[in-house]
Amino acid sequence: MRSIPTVAPTVGRLAASADDFPGRLDEIDPSLLGPRQDHVLAEIVDGDISRDLSGLTLIDCRLDRLTAHGAVLAGARISDTILTTVNATSLNASRVSLQDVIVRDSRLGAVDLVDAGIRGLIIERCSIDFLNLRGTDLTDVLFRDCRIGDLDLGGVRADRVAFENCQVDAFDAVNAKARNVDLRGLEIRGVRNPDGLRGMTLSPVQVALLSTAFARHLGIRVEE
């Protein structure tokens, strides 16, 4: 039976429009950013946003060179926006809505995106210690040139997700529902709950490298 090829994320338009904003951006002082504010066509650069920003709405915005230690973006709505050079030891963005967003060149510690809704996201050249995506809806997501410590995809509903030239130390996708999730560009150094990989795409080399984890999970004794 002929297998159906894995479908790549649809992010070409997003990448092509990264520097093509529809009009002049209004400069917003980062110190004035607060919860439940709405900002459209705004540029927010060079500042500290390490505080509660719950319910914030950002549309067609550019954020650059920001410190966000312990920032809370729970329930925020962010679309058609680029975030570059963000530094955060921890970031709580549970239940956030992301649509057509790019995150670049950022250093992030623990990122909580539990129960988020994500459609159209590129994360590139980022270092993330712990990325918690439990219970999240993921559609059209691309990770490129990223280093991730712990990646938790438990219970996600994912379609058209891919990794290019990425590394992860610990990978867990228990109870995930995956279609077109391409892990061939992800160096997986450790996996918990290997059955969570069901429906995801691996290369033959990856399968061989993970064979010990698979055998342990299945209770297979491997002896010379």
Phi, psi and omega in degrees: 000130184281128181280153179271127181301149176293132182273130182283157176299144177269084182233009182299315180296321179298313180296319182292331184264011186302325182249020184242078179276149188286357180186185180291138180267133176279131179282126179244128177294121181305330181292344181267356181289132183216175183294148175060023173272156176242127179227130179234135181054055182241148174244122184235107188223157171054071178189185183243122178240036183280075182195186180284118177235032182303140176074009180294142175242126178232123180229128181055052183241162176232124178241131186212143175053060182240146171258131185221043182297119178072015180297145179244116179241030182302130178072010180288159177234117184232125180218150177049049188227147178244130175243124184229140175054056175261134181240118182213128176287329175208151183211119179258106180234040179297143178062019178288152174248120179240127177221122180055064182238143175239132175239124185229149165050045184242154178243111186236142177272252179268119181245121182254109178241034182301135176059028179278163172243114187234122178221107182088089182212132172241125173243117184222145179055044180243151172245124184229125181288313183215120180243110183258108181246024184303132176072013185271147170268119183240120176223130179058068182234132179232125171257129182225128176055048182245151175241117184239133177285295182235122180245117182249110178249025182300126176072013179288158170244103192238138175215131180059066177237135182216159178234138176231119177054052181241161177228145173220137180280318182224128185236131179219124179228039183302134178063020178286149173246107192238135169228135176054044174259110188257110181259008186296336178263018181241119174280110183261112183270342177200143181227133171256147179053066183304336179295344176291347179281358182305128179087353179267159184258125175237158175274161176303323179295318178298317179300318179295318182292331181265006185300325179296318178295320179297315181297317179298318181296324182272357180074026180274131175271127179246117182228152174289000000 
